[in-house]
Amino acid sequence: MATTRVIAAVAGGNTTSSFLFRCPLFLKHRSPHTLCFNNRVAVSKRSFTCNAIYNPQVQMKEEGQPETLDYRVFFVDNSGKKISPWHDLPLHLGDGVFNFIVEIPKESSAKMEVATDESYTPIKQDTKKGKLRYYPYNINWNYGLLPQTWEDPSFANSEVEGALGDNDPVDVVEIGERRGKIGQILKVKPLAALAMIDEGELDWKIVAISLDDPRASLVNDVDDVEKHFPGTLTAIRDWFRDYKIPDGKPANKFALGNMAANKDYALKVITETNESWAKLVKRSIPAGELSLV
C-alpha cells in the first residue's frame, strides 16, 4: 500500500509566496474572478491557509516514497478533493504576473514533471523503459510549468520552422536566487522566451523571475537579464542544448536565430498556448491520452 503524507512547509518568513501551497482559481466553475494572491500565509500542522477572495485551503499530499516509481505529489482542496495543478490553478494574476509551478528545484537532477496523462495530473518523476530519469547534471535554475497552457502538437508554428508543439504545458526557467521546492507555486514575471526544438518538436522555455527575488524590480525584459544576470541566457540555452548529449543523443536546436526573444514575444507565446489549452479542455481539440481531470 502506498504511503500518503500531507506536506506542510514554512515559507522562511516570506509572506509573498508559500512553499508548496497556493490557492486554485478554478476549483469549481473556473471563473476568472476567483483569484487568490496569497498575500499572507497562516501555518497549521495540516495545511496552509491564504487570505484571498474565497480563502480556500490547499494541501499538497505525497503518495509513495520519493525517487520510486509510485511517488506522486497531489494537490487537494480544503474538502480533501484532488485538483489538477495543470488545469485548476490559475495562469494569470494580473499586471503581467503569472503563476509558476516548480517541478524541478534548482541544483537537483531528478526529472520531475506533471503527469499529464494521469487523473489530477500529479507531479511524479519521469521514467524511461521503466527506470527513473535523471538529468546528467544538476539544473541551475528552478524549472517547471505555467498552468493552463498547452503546446498543441497539431499546430505547426510558421515562426519557428513549422515545428509542432510538444503536447505539454509551457516550461518556465526561473532565474531567481532562491531554491524552490517541488510543488511550490511562485508569482513570476516573464522576461524572455527561447524556442527550443527537441527532436522536431517545439518546446518553449519562458525565462522568468519570481517577484520574491531581490533583483526582480531590476529586470523587466530580455536586455535587463543580460545586464543584471550576465551570461544567464546563454547558460540556459547551452544547458538545454546539451543535456541529452551524455545519453548519446544529438544536441537540441533553437529557432528565432538561436537567440532569446523579448518579453512581448514571451507574453505572446503564453497567450497563444493558453488559448490552445482552453480549446483542449473544451474538447475542441482531441485530448488523446491527456487527462482533462
Secondary structure, 3 states (H helix, E strand, C coil): CCCEEEECCCCCCCCCCCCCCCCCCCCCCCCCCCCCCCCCEEECCCCEEECCCCCCEEEEEEECCCCCCCCEEEEECCCCCEECCCCCCCCEEECCEEEEEEEECCCEEECEEECCCCCCCCEEECEECCEECEEEEEECCEEEECCCCCCCCCCEEHHHCCEEECCCCCEEEECCCCCCCCCCEEEEEEEEEEEEEECCEEEEEEEEEECCCCCHHHCCCHHHHHHHCCCHHHHHHHHHHHCCHHHCCCCCEECHHHCCECHHHHHHHHHHHHHHHHHHHCCCCCCCCCCCC
